Amino acid sequence: MKTKVAVFFGGRSVEHEISVISALQAINAFDQNKYNIIPVYISKQGRWYTGPNLLDLKNYRNLDTLVANAEEVFMRPEYGDYNLYKVNTGLFSKKNPVVAQLHVAIPVLHGTNGEDGIFEGLLETIGIPFAGCNTLASANGMDKITMKMILREEGIPVVDYIWFTDHQWNSGKDAIVAKIEEKLGYPVIVKPANLGSSVGIGTAADRDELIARINNAEKFSQRIIVEHMIEKLKEINCSVLGDADDHQSSVCEEPIKSGKFLSYEDKYMGGTKTNQGMQASEKRIPADLPEEMSEKIRHMAGETFRVLSCHGVSRIDVMVDEKDNSVYVNEINTIPGSLSFYLWEATGISFTQLMDRLVALALKRKRETDRKTFTYDQNIFALGGGTKGTKGAKGAKR
């Protein structure tokens, strides 16, 4: 019997289109003799659809037509129910028929509402085996502030930074600007705390630019981070595959940027290959690095993956200060563009083998999770316990 794998993609995110590209690449990489793949497209409005028309990238040119020709579906938030149900729209419909009985889920959702733990929480509620980081690791990995706090606590180097909320910015701009100038100086780089793909990011060399960049970043996120900017910068990426206790690092790549930092266009619109996701970006694989530096970065990537309790495949982006060859972790992408398959191909693992690994990791984690205790068979109410306190300790009669 073939394993039925649902690949979830799209979503309510500014990285919606990139998710579609990554997911279709992954779907095409599966061994069709081993798996039945069920595409589940999440629209920009958050509605779920499935159907064969979702497998052709050309159909996404008109999203209204795309969803009109697909089947709207849903999953129930009930533990152990792995069914994908049809949404009934008929006047006399009474029961939602099952479209597919799933075995494994693979989220290929980039950015907010997909890579940040929100969707992973739903999958954990249902209990279905899924590949990728769990809710906690996804949330910590997505939020640049929380991630840097954890890494710094564990001795993994990150650049100096200051963070604040949009409310703090709008009520105390002068104090925040003064703090940034005192602690970081210029130049700095301004980022929304919980977006990927370089969305909302900008550099600032003086006060006017700083204010403009923060005003832009707060359009995308409630939390903003401002970091010391490395001027003589080399960006290096490394992917990690496995789980926190057993993982391996890929070869390193050096993405080629057109400006001071790697932009959305650099990542996804390199040359004319606008339909190939991260694969389209210009890069050197393997990166032109001394062997000792390459091994240091691969180790640092693995440690970042371990410390954040990651799972599946991630990509860790690091920064090398060429002034003194210091290395800093910049961010982790817990669902990287194109699933970083090109890095694994350069390491000796094909895209098809990568998808096999992800399914196996999902099933392995499910077996390990099922061995843990989450509830007790005993009912304390049936034993007479806990019946006094519906009004709390003070309200109980003695």
Stockholm file with secondary structure:
# STOCKHOLM 1.0

chainA/1-398         MKTKVAVFFGGRSVEHEISVISALQAINAFDQNKYNIIPVYISKQGRWYTGPNLLDLKNYRNLDTLVANAEEVFMRPEYGDYNLYKVNTGLFSKKNPVVAQLHVAIPVLHGTNGEDGIFEGLLETIGIPFAGCNTLASANGMDKITMKMILREEGIPVVDYIWFTDHQWNSGKDAIVAKIEEKLGYPVIVKPANLGSSVGIGTAADRDELIARINNAEKFSQRIIVEHMIEKLKEINCSVLGDADDHQSSVCEEPIKSGKFLSYEDKYMGGTKTNQGMQASEKRIPADLPEEMSEKIRHMAGETFRVLSCHGVSRIDVMVDEKDNSVYVNEINTIPGSLSFYLWEATGISFTQLMDRLVALALKRKRETDRKTFTYDQNIFALGGGTKGTKGAKGAKR
#=GR chainA/1-398 SS CCEEEEEEEECSSTTHHHHHHHHHHHHHHSCTTTEEEEEEEECTTSCEEESGGGGCGGGGGSHHHHHHTSEEEECCSCTTCCEEEECCCSTTCCSCCEEEECSEEEEECCSTTTTSSHHHHHHHHHTCCBCSCCHHHHHHHHCHHHHHHHHHHTTCCCCCEEEEEHHHHHHCHHHHHHHHHHHTCSSEEEEETTCCTTTTCEEESSHHHHHHHHHHHTTTCSEEEEEECCSSEEEEEEEEEEETTEEEEEEEEEECCSSSSCCHHHHHCCTTCTTSGGGGSCEESSCSCCHHHHHHHHHHHHHHHHHTTCEEEEEEEEEEETTTTEEEEEEEESSCGGGGHHHHHHHTCCHHHHHHHHHHHHHHHHHHHHTSCCCCSCCTTTTTTTCSGGGHHHHSCC
#=GC SS_cons         CCEEEEEEEECSSTTHHHHHHHHHHHHHHSCTTTEEEEEEEECTTSCEEESGGGGCGGGGGSHHHHHHTSEEEECCSCTTCCEEEECCCSTTCCSCCEEEECSEEEEECCSTTTTSSHHHHHHHHHTCCBCSCCHHHHHHHHCHHHHHHHHHHTTCCCCCEEEEEHHHHHHCHHHHHHHHHHHTCSSEEEEETTCCTTTTCEEESSHHHHHHHHHHHTTTCSEEEEEECCSSEEEEEEEEEEETTEEEEEEEEEECCSSSSCCHHHHHCCTTCTTSGGGGSCEESSCSCCHHHHHHHHHHHHHHHHHTTCEEEEEEEEEEETTTTEEEEEEEESSCGGGGHHHHHHHTCCHHHHHHHHHHHHHHHHHHHHTSCCCCSCCTTTTTTTCSGGGHHHHSCC
//
